[in-house]
């Protein structure tokens, strides 16, 4: 799975493997007994076209899967920022100690979430941030449960509901990160890519740089792009955390004017 999490390395390996497959196909042609016959040539070209069409369809299907997962992770960032903002606003209407304690914990919670899902975070930092975020969730929920028992009002119920939604979004974001393109599809994609490269080389009468490198580069770029979209941590294309960063900036500014936080 290392290559799937590092699209640039995947591109280099894909180019090398596909070029070797093309060369193998070209050399296999020399062993064919009927390579000068037109019917044999026609069959090779038809086979090449059929495999290439199947590869194109699979690339398109896999791309749509990766894009759907990328869009889901992007929307979850916005949803979580809105949910935390709502909890923050409703916390300011609660009784003590929730009113004074929850905003401080929520500011730290947002920073922890940024550390968990931030592109520049190290694995150890993510792990520590995840533990701290869980502790904050438990502390917020414990305080909310106590407040609900002491003052079972509609305002408290709204706060508990918003807090529950915020905690649920934690699980959704984790699930979104783990929701990747299945490995079986990657294996099928790799097999079809190699077969297509072999048959293209097999159908060439003479070496041609353009006919060799263009198909290889097209497939390698497409595969790497899919892996880039599907990778939630590494790669060039990453889900923006701007919504969470903006919320963090707003919450840290809410010392004297908490009403500015957006929900």
C-alpha positions in Angstrom: 0.0 0.0 0.0 3.0 2.3 0.2 2.8 3.2 -3.5 -0.9 4.0 -3.2 -0.1 6.5 -0.5 2.8 8.1 -2.4 1.5 9.0 -6.0 4.8 10.4 -7.2 6.6 7.2 -6.4 3.7 5.3 -8.0 4.2 7.3 -11.2 7.9 6.4 -11.4 7.2 2.7 -10.7 4.3 2.6 -13.2 6.4 4.2 -16.0 9.2 1.7 -15.4 6.9 -1.4 -15.2 4.9 -0.4 -18.3 8.1 0.3 -20.3 9.4 -3.1 -19.4 6.1 -4.7 -20.3 6.2 -2.8 -23.7 9.7 -4.0 -24.3 8.7 -7.6 -23.4 5.9 -7.4 -25.9 8.1 -6.1 -28.6 10.6 -8.9 -28.1 7.9 -11.5 -28.1 6.8 -10.4 -31.6 10.2 -11.6 -32.9 9.2 -15.1 -31.8 5.9 -15.1 -33.7 5.8 -17.3 -36.8 3.1 -15.4 -38.7 4.1 -11.8 -37.8 4.1 -10.8 -41.5 0.6 -12.0 -42.3 -2.1 -9.3 -42.5 -4.7 -11.5 -40.8 -2.4 -12.0 -37.8 -1.6 -8.3 -37.7 -5.3 -7.5 -37.7 -6.0 -9.9 -34.8 -3.2 -8.3 -32.8 -4.6 -4.8 -33.4 -8.2 -5.9 -32.5 -7.0 -7.5 -29.3 -5.0 -4.4 -28.4 -8.0 -2.1 -29.0 -10.3 -4.3 -26.9 -7.9 -4.4 -24.0 -7.3 -0.6 -24.3 -11.1 0.1 -24.2 -11.5 -2.1 -21.1 -8.6 -0.3 -19.5 -10.1 3.1 -20.3 -13.4 2.1 -18.8 -11.8 0.8 -15.6 -9.7 4.0 -15.3 -12.9 6.1 -15.7 -14.7 4.0 -13.1 -11.9 4.1 -10.6 -11.5 7.9 -11.2 -15.1 8.4 -10.4 -14.8 6.4 -7.2 -11.7 8.4 -6.1 -13.4 11.7 -6.9 -16.5 10.7 -4.9 -14.4 9.8 -1.9 -12.4 13.1 -2.2 -15.6 15.1 -2.4 -17.0 13.3 0.7 -13.9 14.1 2.7 -14.0 17.7 1.6 -17.7 18.1 2.6 -17.0 16.5 6.0 -14.5 19.1 6.8 -17.1 21.9 6.3 -19.7 19.9 8.2 -17.5 19.3 11.2 -16.5 23.0 11.3 -20.1 24.0 11.3 -21.0 21.4 14.0 -18.2 22.6 16.3 -19.2 26.2 15.8 -22.7 25.4 16.7 -21.6 23.6 19.9 -19.5 26.7 20.8 -22.4 29.1 20.4 -24.8 26.9 22.4 -22.2 26.4 25.1 -22.2 30.1 25.8 -25.9 29.8 26.8 -25.4 27.0 29.3 -25.1 27.1 33.1 -21.7 27.0 34.8 -19.3 25.3 34.6 -20.2 24.4 31.0 -20.4 28.0 29.9 -16.9 28.8 30.9 -15.3 25.4 30.4 -16.7 24.2 27.1 -15.4 27.1 24.9 -11.8 26.5 26.1 -12.1 22.8 25.4 -13.6 23.4 22.0 -10.7 25.7 21.0 -8.3 23.0 21.9 -10.5 20.4 20.2 -10.3 22.3 16.9 -6.6 22.5 17.1 -6.4 18.7 17.8 -8.6 18.1 14.7 -6.3 20.2 12.6 -3.3 18.2 13.9 -5.1 14.9 13.1 -6.1 15.7 9.5 -3.5 18.4 8.6 -1.3 17.6 5.7 2.0 18.6 7.5 1.3 16.6 10.6 3.6 13.7 11.6 2.2 10.3 12.5 3.1 10.7 16.2 1.5 14.1 16.3 -1.6 12.7 14.7 -1.8 9.9 17.2 -1.3 12.2 20.2 -3.9 14.7 18.8 -6.4 11.9 18.3 -6.0 10.8 22.0 -6.4 14.4 23.2 -9.5 14.9 21.0 -11.1 11.8 22.4 -10.4 13.0 26.0 -12.0 16.4 25.1 -15.0 14.6 23.7 -15.4 12.6 26.9 -15.0 15.6 29.1 -17.5 17.7 27.1 -20.0 14.9 27.1 -19.6 14.3 30.8 -20.2 17.9 31.6 -23.2 18.0 29.2 -24.7 14.9 30.9 -24.3 16.5 34.3 -25.9 19.8 33.1 -28.8 17.9 31.5 -29.5 16.1 34.8 -29.3 19.3 36.9 -31.1 21.6 34.4 -33.2 19.6 31.9 -34.2 22.6 29.8 -34.7 22.9 26.0 -31.5 25.0 25.8 -29.5 22.2 27.4 -31.2 19.7 25.1 -30.1 21.7 22.1 -26.5 21.8 23.4 -26.5 18.0 23.9 -27.9 17.4 20.5 -25.3 19.7 18.8 -22.5 18.0 20.9 -23.8 14.6 19.8 -23.6 15.7 16.1 -20.1 16.9 16.6 -18.9 13.6 18.0 -20.7 11.7 15.2 -18.8 13.7 12.7 -15.5 12.5 14.3 -16.5 8.9 13.3 -17.5 10.0 9.8 -14.2 11.8 9.2 -12.2 8.8 10.3 -14.4 6.5 8.2 -13.9 8.9 5.2 -10.2 8.6 5.6 -10.3 4.8 5.7 -12.8 4.7 2.7 -10.3 4.0 -0.1 -10.5 2.5 -3.6 -10.5 -1.3 -2.9 -7.2 -3.1 -3.4 -8.9 -5.6 -5.8 -9.6 -2.8 -8.2 -6.0 -1.6 -8.0 -4.8 -5.1 -8.8 -7.1 -5.4 -11.8 -6.1 -1.9 -13.0 -2.4 -2.9 -12.7 -3.0 -6.2 -14.6 -4.9 -4.5 -17.5 -2.3 -1.7 -17.7 0.5 -4.3 -18.1 -1.4 -6.3 -20.6 -2.2 -3.3 -22.7 1.5 -2.2 -22.7 2.5 -5.7 -23.7 0.1 -6.0 -26.5 1.0 -2.5 -27.8 4.7 -3.5 -27.9 3.7 -6.8 -29.5 1.9 -5.0 -32.3 4.7 -2.7 -33.2 6.7 -3.6 -36.3 9.5 -1.1 -35.5 10.6 0.8 -32.4 8.9 4.2 -32.2 9.5 6.5 -29.3 6.2 8.3 -29.7 4.1 5.1 -29.8 6.1 3.7 -26.9 6.1 6.6 -24.4 2.8 8.3 -25.0 0.5 5.3 -24.0 2.8 4.5 -21.0 2.8 8.1 -19.8 -1.0 8.5 -20.2 -1.7 5.4 -18.2 0.9 6.2 -15.5 -0.4 9.8 -15.2 -4.0 8.6 -14.9 -3.2 5.9 -12.3 -1.1 8.4 -10.3 -3.9 11.0 -10.4 -6.4 8.4 -9.1 -4.0 7.5 -6.3 -3.4 11.1 -5.4 -7.2 11.8 -5.1 -7.6 8.6 -3.1 -4.8 9.3 -0.6 -6.0 11.3 2.4 -2.6 12.1 3.8 0.1 12.2 1.1 0.3 13.5 -2.4 -0.2 16.7 -4.2 -4.0 16.9 -4.1 -5.2 17.3 -0.5 -8.5 18.1 1.1 -8.3 21.7 2.3 -8.6 22.3 6.0 -9.4 25.9 5.5 -12.8 25.7 7.2 -11.4 24.2 10.3 -8.5 26.7 10.3 -10.8 29.6 9.9 -12.9 28.3 12.8 -9.8 27.9 14.9 -8.8 31.5 14.3 -12.3 32.7 15.1 -12.5 30.7 18.4 -9.1 31.9 19.5 -10.4 35.5 19.0 -13.5 34.9 21.0 -12.1 36.1 24.3 -14.3 39.2 24.7 -16.8 38.7 21.8 -18.0 35.1 21.6 -20.9 36.1 19.4 -18.7 36.3 16.4 -18.2 32.5 16.0 -20.1 31.0 13.1 -22.1 27.9 13.3 
